[in-house]
Structures are given as C-alpha cells and as structure tokens.
Amino acid sequence: MISEFQDLSHKIDQLAGLTAALRRENALLRQTNAELSAANADYRERLAEARQRIGALLGQLPAGAPDAGGDGSADPAADAATASEGASR
C-alpha cells in the first residue's frame, strides 16, 4: 500500500513538473506570437504605404505613356487598383 502511495506521489511530481514546463513553453510561445504579430502589423503598414507611393507615381505618368503592365490600358488608376488587388491576395 505504501509503494502505491509512493508511485502516486511520483506520478503527481512528474505531472507537476510537466505542467510547469508546459506553462513556461506557453508563455514563450505567447511572447513570440505577440512579437510576430507586431512585426506583421508593421509589414502591412509598410506595404500600404508602398502601395500609396506607387499609386501616386502612377498618377503622375502622362496620359499617353504606355503602361508597363502590357494589357493595353492607359488608365494608371485602374492599373494601380489592379496591382493593389493582386498584391493583397
């Protein structure tokens, strides 16, 4: 009977150790997730700014200039919108 209690006590100690290890790992994963989420938000912001700059540059092109897209359209606003839609996918 005493050995059964010792076995149970040993298993409880193992469970407590595993629980503590999992809590530490979970905290680390939460921290990493928060850092990656912040980096992702920063990249999204930078991408939106780049899209705005590209749209502004496309808006400055002369109306008669051939577009780089090769689809034959001469509407920079439409090209910018199309590029923006493609980049967001």
Number of C-alpha atoms within 10 A of each C-alpha: 6 7 8 9 10 11 12 12 12 12 12 12 12 12 12 12 12 12 12 12 12 12 12 12 12 12 12 12 12 12 12 12 12 12 12 12 12 12 12 12 12 12 12 13 12 12 14 14 12 12 17 14 12 15 19 14 12 17 15 10 14 10 11 8 10 15 16 10 10 8 9 9 12 18 16 21 13 13 19 19 13 11 15 16 10 9 10 9 5
